[in-house]
């Protein structure tokens, strides 16, 4: 018998919004870790510590939202209870993502025609998120399945995607009026 026979009906989050929220968090942490100009190992350690600070400590204090998830009205919940996951689950979940994010950072930093191997560093994070594209029912990535968490829509946030769409339509309408 499965432990999660009936998950609560949460609103599904489109993958592009999850990717955009990840991108905001990734850029913020990458800028922070690259400011000091250290060796690659020291930068990786600082990146992972900053990542865990933003995506574990901030999420536990901010109702399941990191900076990127707040910007796009999403939050992380425990699939079984529907509340913010505990610190142990968040550390496990974000530890998996942190490894993929560090590899992505080094892949982007070393991306050049002289080093095509750097494209291989994108694969772990791509495989992790590809599972969400395959799972049409719940859209759970590998790290979500591992920790039994979900990323769900919420009303709490900045609604950056809605504001950008409004700006886009307003700009198009102004251009057509000329």
C-alpha positions in Angstrom: 0.0 0.0 0.0 1.3 3.5 -0.9 1.7 6.0 1.8 0.3 8.9 -0.2 -2.7 7.5 -1.9 -4.6 10.7 -2.1 -2.7 13.9 -2.2 -4.7 17.1 -1.6 -5.7 18.9 -4.8 -3.2 21.7 -5.0 -3.1 24.1 -7.9 -0.4 22.9 -10.3 2.5 25.3 -11.1 3.6 25.6 -14.7 7.2 24.5 -15.3 8.2 27.8 -16.8 7.3 29.6 -13.5 9.3 27.1 -11.5 12.3 27.6 -13.8 11.9 31.4 -13.5 11.8 31.2 -9.7 14.9 28.9 -9.7 16.6 31.4 -12.1 16.0 34.3 -9.7 17.3 32.4 -6.7 20.3 31.1 -8.8 21.3 34.5 -10.0 21.1 36.0 -6.5 23.2 33.3 -4.9 25.7 33.2 -7.8 26.2 37.0 -7.6 26.8 36.7 -3.9 29.2 33.8 -4.2 31.2 35.4 -7.0 31.7 38.8 -5.4 34.7 37.7 -3.3 36.7 36.3 -6.2 38.0 33.1 -4.5 39.2 29.8 -5.8 36.7 27.4 -7.4 36.4 25.2 -4.3 35.8 28.1 -1.9 33.3 29.6 -4.3 31.4 26.3 -4.5 31.3 26.1 -0.7 30.1 29.7 -0.4 27.5 29.0 -3.1 26.2 26.0 -1.3 26.0 27.8 2.1 24.3 30.8 0.5 21.9 28.4 -1.4 21.0 26.6 1.8 20.5 29.9 3.6 18.2 31.2 0.9 16.3 28.1 0.2 16.2 26.4 3.6 16.4 29.1 6.4 14.5 31.8 4.4 11.9 29.2 3.3 11.3 27.9 6.8 10.8 31.4 8.1 8.8 32.7 5.1 5.9 30.3 4.8 7.6 28.0 2.2 8.8 30.8 -0.1 12.3 31.8 -1.3 12.9 35.0 -3.1 12.1 33.5 -6.5 9.1 31.6 -5.3 7.8 34.8 -3.6 8.2 36.7 -6.9 6.1 34.1 -8.8 3.5 33.3 -6.0 4.6 29.7 -5.2 5.5 27.9 -2.1 6.9 24.5 -1.0 4.7 22.3 1.0 4.9 18.8 2.5 2.8 16.6 0.3 1.5 14.6 3.2 0.5 17.4 5.6 0.2 20.5 3.4 2.4 22.6 5.6 5.9 24.0 5.2 8.4 21.1 5.3 10.7 20.8 8.3 14.3 21.8 8.3 15.5 18.2 7.7 13.4 17.8 4.6 14.3 21.2 3.3 18.0 20.5 3.8 17.7 17.2 2.0 15.6 18.7 -0.8 17.8 21.7 -1.4 21.0 19.8 -0.9 20.1 17.8 -4.1 19.3 21.0 -6.0 22.5 22.8 -4.6 24.7 20.2 -6.1 23.0 20.6 -9.5 23.1 24.4 -9.2 26.9 24.4 -8.4 27.5 22.2 -11.4 25.3 24.6 -13.5 27.3 27.6 -12.3 30.7 26.0 -13.1 29.3 24.9 -16.5 28.2 28.5 -17.2 31.5 30.0 -16.0 33.5 27.6 -18.2 31.3 27.7 -21.2 33.4 28.3 -24.3 34.1 26.7 -27.6 37.5 25.5 -26.2 35.7 23.5 -23.4 32.7 21.7 -24.7 32.8 19.4 -21.6 31.1 22.2 -19.6 27.8 21.3 -21.3 27.9 18.0 -19.4 27.6 19.9 -16.1 24.0 21.0 -17.1 22.8 17.3 -17.2 22.1 16.6 -13.5 19.8 19.6 -13.1 18.2 18.9 -16.5 17.4 15.3 -15.5 16.0 16.5 -12.1 13.6 18.9 -13.8 12.8 16.6 -16.7 11.0 14.3 -14.3 8.5 17.2 -13.6 7.8 17.4 -17.4 7.1 13.7 -17.5 4.9 13.7 -14.4 1.8 15.3 -15.8 -0.4 14.7 -12.7 1.7 16.3 -9.9 4.7 17.8 -11.8 7.1 16.6 -9.1 10.9 16.7 -9.8 13.3 14.2 -8.4 14.0 16.3 -5.3 10.3 16.6 -4.7 9.8 12.9 -5.0 12.8 12.2 -2.8 11.5 14.4 0.1 7.7 14.0 -0.6 7.2 17.8 -1.2 5.2 19.8 -3.7 5.6 23.3 -5.2 2.1 24.8 -5.2 0.6 28.2 -6.2 -0.3 30.6 -3.5 -1.8 34.1 -3.3 1.0 35.4 -1.2 3.8 37.0 -3.4 4.7 39.7 -5.8 3.0 38.2 -9.0 5.9 39.2 -11.2 4.7 37.1 -14.1 1.3 38.9 -14.1 2.9 42.3 -13.9 5.3 41.6 -16.8 2.4 40.4 -18.9 0.5 43.6 -18.2 3.5 45.7 -19.1 3.9 43.7 -22.3 0.3 44.2 -23.4 0.4 47.8 -22.4 3.6 48.3 -24.5 2.1 46.5 -27.5 -1.1 48.6 -27.3 0.9 51.9 -27.1 3.0 50.8 -30.2 -0.2 50.0 -32.2 -1.7 53.4 -31.3 1.2 55.3 -33.0 
